Every structure is written in C-alpha cells, then in structure tokens.
Amino acid sequence: MQNALIKQSLVDLLPPLMVALVVAFWAYGPEALLSSPWTLIATSSAITAIVLGLEFVFERHAGWRMNKQEFFTDLFYVLLSATVIAWLTQTLAEDPLKALKTSLGISTQWVMHMPWLAQVALVIVILEFGQYWMHRLMHNVTPFWLTHAPHHHITQLNAAKGAVGNPIELFLISLSVLALFDFDNTALFAGLNVLGVVSTFAHANVRANPPIWYSFVFTTIRNHSLHHSTDYEATRCNYGNSLILLDRIFGTYREGESAIVGQDERRRLSIVEQALFPFQPLIQRYKARKSDPGDAAAGTIEEASPA
C-alpha cells in the first residue's frame, strides 16, 4: 500500500518535473542546440512523444486509450499545426506586427534586460492572456463557437488532442502579440515549451494529479476534462489552456472532472466534417433551398412583405 502511494506521488510530480527540465534545458543547454531554429521543433515533438508514452504506462481512463484511427487523425493535426497553421500565423500575424513595430519605432529592449526567468514568465502570461480571452469568446459568441466546437467533439483525451480542431480555430487560437516584444530567444522558446508541457499534460490520458502549488497556477487534466464534458454549459469554464490561474482571477474557474467527453451525443467528427463544421448553417440553408425551391421563393416573398 505504501509503495503504491509513493509510486502515485511520483507520477503526480511528472508535470512539474517536466516543466523544470524544459526550463533547465533552455537555461543551461549547449549553445549549438540553443541557437538552432530546429531545436524548438525537436523539443516540442519530444514533449508530445514522451507524454504519449506515459499514457501507456500510467493510463487514467481506459475509454481514452489511443487507437490507430485516433493516432493518425492526431498526427494529421499535429503536422497541420506545425506547418500550415504556423506559416499562416507567421505570415498574416507575426510578420505584420514586427513591421508595424518597426514603422512606429516601438522599442521594447527593456524586456531583454529583465532577468531570464522573468522573461520566461512574461512569455507565458502574454500568450495565455490572449488565448484565455479568445477561448472564452469562442464559447460565448456563436460564429466563434462554430470554429471551436469541433475541438469539443473529440470523444477521448490524450497528449496530442490539443492540436485537433477546425483550421480556422487553430489559426485564431495561435494569435498573440509576442512579436511586439524583444525577448531573449532562449527565454521565448522556454516559455513556449513550458506552455507545451502544461497543455499536453492537460489533454493527456495520464493519471497524474499534480500538487496544489502546481494546479493552483497551471491547468491540469482534471480542470480541462471538465471543460470537455458532454454538457455544453459545463464547458463554459476553465478556459485557461495552460494557466488556470486566469480562470481563478476572472471568475470562470470550476472544480470537477469528467471521464466522459464530447458534444452532440458524443458523435466523433471526421477531418472533413471538422473542416466544414463552421459552414454547416450555410450548407444546410443551401440544401434546403435546393431541395424545395418553391418554399424558398415563398419564404423570400413573405420576408419582403410589410408586417
């Protein structure tokens, strides 16, 4: 019994331990690695792969167990996020922000002179603050919800599920103003990797329940599984992708956990259905008019008639 408790305590420490390892790597790693643009891609991929491996050893729910269909679907979205979405974000958001910063003569060199750990913390806060409000908007305004709803149609949680969603949502949730700040590159990458660790564990099928000093600040699978519950109203809480502290501050935190996740009677969407989901109202309206043009014409006349 005592050995089981010790083992579980060690499992519970996995998320904060990986956060510490990521920070240590970017603080003290070899210069040749830290200066390479490929290192961030490698560390991000390694985080996902390691946590996926932990799911097989410390499974939380059998109903979330990875299968071949889920694996290849998740892989598609991971690659989509790392290529197309990353390129769109860079081209349509970050590059224009940098150009605007230069044209206006905005200087944020003071950021570079902050202590390194303070820069890492600032990266986390800036990115998560924007994502919190974007995520909250998506749950409270219908057009935005239509882009985000596919992410809530997933019927199991695992380490790669944070990348699954409609491409429009994936682009919107990736937006930030980090390009306006002059961070040390290692601090920027450390912050991004910390967020990656936290959000990966927050979607993972790992029975880790981190200590209160971690879960008070960072999102855990308990917080996030409740956000993915089958009751739509119950999903309107715990918006912090990685910083649950923001939910505590802005009054959207809710205690609880859900082993059953999904929407619309837990109907799993295909990749094509996820891509087309935001346009369903338009598609259905078009199909209705095409199937019964007479009623559509009558409806148009009726709408045009004065009350």
NORWO-V232288 format. One record per residue. N is the residue number from 1. RES is the residue in one small letter. PHI is phi in whole degrees, 0 to 359 (NA if undefined). OMEGA is omega in radians with two decimals (999 if undefined). D_LAST is the distance of its C-alpha to the last C-alpha in Angstrom with 1 decimal. Layout:
N & RES & PHI & OMEGA & D_LAST
N & RES & PHI & OMEGA & D_LAST
This chain:
1 & m & NA & -3.13 & 75.4
2 & q & 295 & 3.10 & 76.3
3 & n & 297 & 3.12 & 76.3
4 & a & 295 & 3.12 & 72.8
5 & l & 293 & 3.12 & 71.6
6 & i & 296 & 3.12 & 73.3
7 & k & 299 & 3.14 & 71.8
8 & q & 295 & 3.10 & 68.3
9 & s & 299 & 3.11 & 68.8
10 & l & 292 & 3.08 & 69.8
11 & v & 297 & -3.14 & 66.7
12 & d & 298 & -3.11 & 64.6
13 & l & 272 & -3.10 & 66.2
14 & l & 301 & 3.13 & 65.3
15 & p & 300 & 3.13 & 62.1
16 & p & 296 & 3.11 & 63.7
17 & l & 295 & 3.13 & 66.9
18 & m & 292 & 3.05 & 65.0
19 & v & 301 & -3.14 & 63.3
20 & a & 297 & 3.14 & 66.7
21 & l & 294 & 3.12 & 68.2
22 & v & 297 & 3.13 & 65.5
23 & v & 298 & 3.14 & 66.0
24 & a & 297 & 3.14 & 69.8
25 & f & 298 & -3.10 & 69.5
26 & w & 287 & 3.11 & 67.7
27 & a & 276 & -2.98 & 69.9
28 & y & 232 & -3.10 & 73.3
29 & g & 292 & 3.12 & 72.8
30 & p & 299 & -3.09 & 74.9
31 & e & 302 & -3.12 & 73.9
32 & a & 298 & 3.11 & 73.9
33 & l & 281 & -3.06 & 71.1
34 & l & 295 & -3.10 & 69.1
35 & s & 270 & -3.12 & 69.0
36 & s & 276 & 3.12 & 67.8
37 & p & 293 & -3.11 & 64.1
38 & w & 275 & -3.06 & 64.4
39 & t & 295 & 3.13 & 65.5
40 & l & 298 & 3.10 & 62.0
41 & i & 296 & -3.13 & 60.9
42 & a & 294 & -3.12 & 63.9
43 & t & 292 & 3.12 & 63.6
44 & s & 296 & 3.12 & 59.9
45 & s & 294 & -3.13 & 60.7
46 & a & 295 & 3.12 & 63.6
47 & i & 301 & -3.14 & 61.6
48 & t & 298 & -3.11 & 59.2
49 & a & 296 & -3.13 & 62.1
50 & i & 295 & -3.11 & 64.1
51 & v & 292 & 3.04 & 61.4
52 & l & 300 & 3.09 & 60.6
53 & g & 296 & 3.12 & 64.3
54 & l & 296 & 3.13 & 64.2
55 & e & 297 & 3.14 & 61.5
56 & f & 285 & -3.10 & 64.1
57 & v & 265 & -3.07 & 66.7
58 & f & 235 & -3.08 & 64.6
59 & e & 297 & 3.14 & 61.6
60 & r & 268 & -3.13 & 59.1
61 & h & 225 & 3.13 & 57.1
62 & a & 298 & -3.14 & 58.2
63 & g & 291 & 3.11 & 54.5
64 & w & 260 & -3.04 & 54.1
65 & r & 299 & -3.13 & 57.2
66 & m & 294 & 3.01 & 57.0
67 & n & 231 & -3.04 & 57.1
68 & k & 298 & -3.13 & 57.4
69 & q & 298 & 3.13 & 53.7
70 & e & 295 & -3.11 & 52.8
71 & f & 300 & -3.09 & 55.6
72 & f & 287 & 3.04 & 54.7
73 & t & 295 & 3.13 & 51.0
74 & d & 297 & 3.13 & 51.9
75 & l & 299 & 3.09 & 54.4
76 & f & 303 & -3.09 & 51.8
77 & y & 288 & 3.08 & 49.6
78 & v & 298 & 3.13 & 52.6
79 & l & 292 & 3.10 & 53.6
80 & l & 299 & -3.13 & 50.1
81 & s & 294 & -3.09 & 49.9
82 & a & 283 & -3.09 & 53.4
83 & t & 244 & -3.04 & 52.9
84 & v & 297 & -3.10 & 49.4
85 & i & 295 & 3.12 & 47.6
86 & a & 298 & 3.13 & 50.7
87 & w & 294 & 3.12 & 50.8
88 & l & 298 & 3.13 & 47.1
89 & t & 298 & 3.14 & 47.5
90 & q & 295 & -3.03 & 50.6
91 & t & 284 & -3.02 & 49.2
92 & l & 266 & -3.07 & 45.7
93 & a & 235 & -3.01 & 46.3
94 & e & 290 & 3.12 & 49.9
95 & d & 298 & 3.07 & 51.4
96 & p & 298 & 3.10 & 48.7
97 & l & 295 & 3.10 & 49.2
98 & k & 296 & 3.11 & 53.0
99 & a & 295 & 3.10 & 52.6
100 & l & 297 & 3.12 & 50.3
101 & k & 301 & -3.14 & 52.9
102 & t & 292 & -3.10 & 55.7
103 & s & 295 & 3.14 & 53.9
104 & l & 271 & 3.12 & 53.2
105 & g & 69 & 3.14 & 56.7
106 & i & 284 & 3.12 & 55.7
107 & s & 239 & 3.09 & 58.7
108 & t & 234 & 3.13 & 58.8
109 & q & 298 & 3.13 & 62.5
110 & w & 300 & 3.12 & 62.7
111 & v & 297 & -3.12 & 61.2
112 & m & 298 & -3.10 & 64.2
113 & h & 269 & 3.07 & 66.6
114 & m & 288 & 3.01 & 65.1
115 & p & 306 & -3.03 & 67.1
116 & w & 303 & -3.14 & 66.4
117 & l & 296 & 3.10 & 65.0
118 & a & 293 & 3.07 & 62.7
119 & q & 295 & 3.11 & 61.4
120 & v & 301 & -3.13 & 60.8
121 & a & 297 & -3.13 & 58.9
122 & l & 294 & 3.07 & 56.8
123 & v & 303 & -3.11 & 55.8
124 & i & 299 & -3.09 & 54.7
125 & v & 293 & -3.12 & 52.7
126 & i & 299 & -3.10 & 50.9
127 & l & 294 & -3.10 & 49.9
128 & e & 289 & 3.12 & 48.9
129 & f & 299 & 3.11 & 47.0
130 & g & 294 & -3.13 & 44.7
131 & q & 293 & 3.11 & 44.4
132 & y & 301 & -3.07 & 43.6
133 & w & 288 & 3.05 & 40.6
134 & m & 295 & 3.13 & 39.4
135 & h & 297 & 3.14 & 40.0
136 & r & 295 & 3.08 & 38.1
137 & l & 300 & -3.10 & 35.1
138 & m & 295 & 3.14 & 35.1
139 & h & 269 & -3.04 & 34.8
140 & n & 234 & 3.10 & 32.0
141 & v & 230 & -2.95 & 29.6
142 & t & 307 & -3.12 & 28.2
143 & p & 302 & 3.12 & 28.9
144 & f & 287 & 3.10 & 32.5
145 & w & 297 & 3.14 & 32.8
146 & l & 298 & 3.09 & 32.2
147 & t & 281 & -3.05 & 35.3
148 & h & 268 & -3.07 & 37.3
149 & a & 306 & 3.13 & 36.5
150 & p & 304 & 3.10 & 39.0
151 & h & 295 & 3.13 & 41.8
152 & h & 271 & 3.05 & 40.8
153 & h & 272 & 3.06 & 41.0
154 & i & 295 & -3.03 & 44.8
155 & t & 253 & 3.01 & 46.5
156 & q & 208 & 3.12 & 49.8
157 & l & 247 & 2.99 & 51.0
158 & n & 202 & -2.92 & 54.0
159 & a & 300 & -3.09 & 55.4
160 & a & 264 & -3.00 & 53.5
161 & k & 291 & 3.10 & 50.0
162 & g & 297 & -3.12 & 49.1
163 & a & 269 & -3.06 & 48.9
164 & v & 273 & 3.10 & 46.5
165 & g & 169 & 3.07 & 42.9
166 & n & 292 & -3.10 & 40.3
167 & p & 305 & 3.12 & 41.8
168 & i & 296 & 3.12 & 38.9
169 & e & 296 & -3.12 & 39.6
170 & l & 300 & 3.08 & 43.3
171 & f & 290 & -3.10 & 43.0
172 & l & 299 & -3.07 & 40.7
173 & i & 285 & 3.14 & 43.0
174 & s & 274 & -3.08 & 46.0
175 & l & 290 & 3.09 & 45.0
176 & s & 201 & 3.09 & 47.1
177 & v & 249 & -3.13 & 48.7
178 & l & 300 & -3.12 & 52.2
179 & a & 296 & 3.14 & 52.9
180 & l & 280 & -3.05 & 52.9
181 & f & 246 & -3.13 & 55.9
182 & d & 266 & 3.13 & 59.5
183 & f & 273 & 2.87 & 60.7
184 & d & 298 & -3.05 & 64.0
185 & n & 303 & -3.12 & 63.3
186 & t & 293 & 3.10 & 65.0
187 & a & 292 & 3.10 & 63.0
188 & l & 299 & -3.11 & 59.7
189 & f & 291 & 3.09 & 60.8
190 & a & 297 & 3.11 & 62.0
191 & g & 298 & 3.13 & 58.7
192 & l & 295 & 3.13 & 56.8
193 & n & 290 & 3.08 & 59.3
194 & v & 299 & 3.10 & 59.1
195 & l & 298 & 3.10 & 55.3
196 & g & 296 & 3.11 & 56.0
197 & v & 298 & -3.07 & 58.4
198 & v & 296 & -3.09 & 56.2
199 & s & 291 & 3.10 & 53.0
200 & t & 293 & 3.08 & 55.1
201 & f & 295 & -3.13 & 56.6
202 & a & 290 & 3.06 & 53.2
203 & h & 252 & -2.92 & 52.1
204 & a & 275 & 3.08 & 55.5
205 & n & 273 & -3.12 & 56.8
206 & v & 239 & -3.07 & 59.7
207 & r & 278 & 3.09 & 60.7
208 & a & 263 & 3.04 & 61.4
209 & n & 241 & -3.03 & 60.3
210 & p & 302 & 3.14 & 61.4
211 & p & 298 & -3.03 & 62.9
212 & i & 300 & -3.13 & 60.8
213 & w & 294 & 3.06 & 61.8
214 & y & 272 & -3.03 & 60.2
215 & s & 288 & 3.05 & 57.1
216 & f & 288 & -3.09 & 56.2
217 & v & 260 & -3.03 & 55.7
218 & f & 257 & 3.11 & 55.0
219 & t & 290 & 3.09 & 52.6
220 & t & 239 & 3.14 & 54.2
221 & i & 298 & 3.11 & 53.4
222 & r & 296 & 3.13 & 52.7
223 & n & 300 & -2.97 & 50.0
224 & h & 281 & 3.08 & 48.5
225 & s & 294 & 3.06 & 48.6
226 & l & 297 & 3.11 & 46.5
227 & h & 298 & -3.13 & 44.0
228 & h & 262 & -3.09 & 43.9
229 & s & 295 & -3.03 & 43.6
230 & t & 287 & 3.11 & 41.3
231 & d & 278 & -3.07 & 39.0
232 & y & 304 & -3.12 & 36.4
233 & e & 298 & 3.13 & 36.3
234 & a & 290 & 3.13 & 40.1
235 & t & 283 & -3.07 & 40.0
236 & r & 274 & 3.12 & 38.4
237 & c & 199 & 3.05 & 41.8
238 & n & 49 & -3.08 & 45.1
239 & y & 283 & -3.09 & 43.5
240 & g & 298 & 3.13 & 46.9
241 & n & 295 & 3.11 & 48.1
242 & s & 229 & -3.12 & 51.6
243 & l & 253 & 3.09 & 51.5
244 & i & 292 & 3.09 & 50.3
245 & l & 303 & 3.13 & 51.5
246 & l & 296 & 3.07 & 48.2
247 & d & 294 & 3.10 & 46.4
248 & r & 296 & -3.12 & 48.8
249 & i & 290 & -3.03 & 48.2
250 & f & 262 & 2.98 & 44.4
251 & g & 78 & 3.14 & 44.0
252 & t & 248 & 3.12 & 42.9
253 & y & 283 & 3.08 & 46.2
254 & r & 218 & 3.14 & 46.4
255 & e & 281 & 3.09 & 49.7
256 & g & 144 & -3.12 & 49.9
257 & e & 206 & 3.11 & 50.5
258 & s & 224 & 3.09 & 49.0
259 & a & 272 & 3.13 & 51.0
260 & i & 252 & -3.08 & 48.0
261 & v & 232 & 3.11 & 45.6
262 & g & 132 & 3.12 & 42.6
263 & q & 225 & 3.08 & 38.9
264 & d & 50 & 3.13 & 36.8
265 & e & 57 & 3.05 & 39.7
266 & r & 58 & 3.09 & 42.1
267 & r & 277 & -3.13 & 41.3
268 & r & 284 & 3.14 & 43.4
269 & l & 266 & 3.02 & 41.8
270 & s & 284 & 3.12 & 43.9
271 & i & 299 & 3.13 & 44.3
272 & v & 295 & 3.14 & 41.9
273 & e & 297 & 3.10 & 39.2
274 & q & 295 & -3.12 & 39.7
275 & a & 294 & -3.07 & 39.3
276 & l & 269 & -3.00 & 36.1
277 & f & 306 & -3.11 & 34.6
278 & p & 297 & -3.09 & 32.4
279 & f & 261 & -3.10 & 30.8
280 & q & 303 & 3.12 & 30.0
281 & p & 302 & 3.13 & 26.2
282 & l & 291 & 3.14 & 26.2
283 & i & 296 & -3.14 & 28.8
284 & q & 294 & 3.11 & 27.0
285 & r & 295 & 3.12 & 23.7
286 & y & 296 & 3.13 & 25.9
287 & k & 296 & 3.14 & 27.8
288 & a & 295 & 3.13 & 24.7
289 & r & 291 & -3.12 & 23.5
290 & k & 290 & -3.10 & 27.1
291 & s & 283 & -3.13 & 27.7
292 & d & 218 & -3.10 & 24.7
293 & p & 298 & 3.13 & 23.4
294 & g & 296 & 3.13 & 21.6
295 & d & 295 & -3.14 & 19.3
296 & a & 295 & 3.13 & 18.8
297 & a & 294 & 3.12 & 17.9
298 & a & 297 & 3.12 & 15.4
299 & g & 296 & -3.13 & 13.9
300 & t & 292 & 3.11 & 13.8
301 & i & 297 & -3.11 & 12.1
302 & e & 296 & 3.14 & 9.4
303 & e & 295 & -3.09 & 9.0
304 & a & 281 & -3.10 & 9.1
305 & s & 289 & 3.11 & 6.5
306 & p & 292 & -3.13 & 3.8
307 & a & 290 & 999 & 0.0
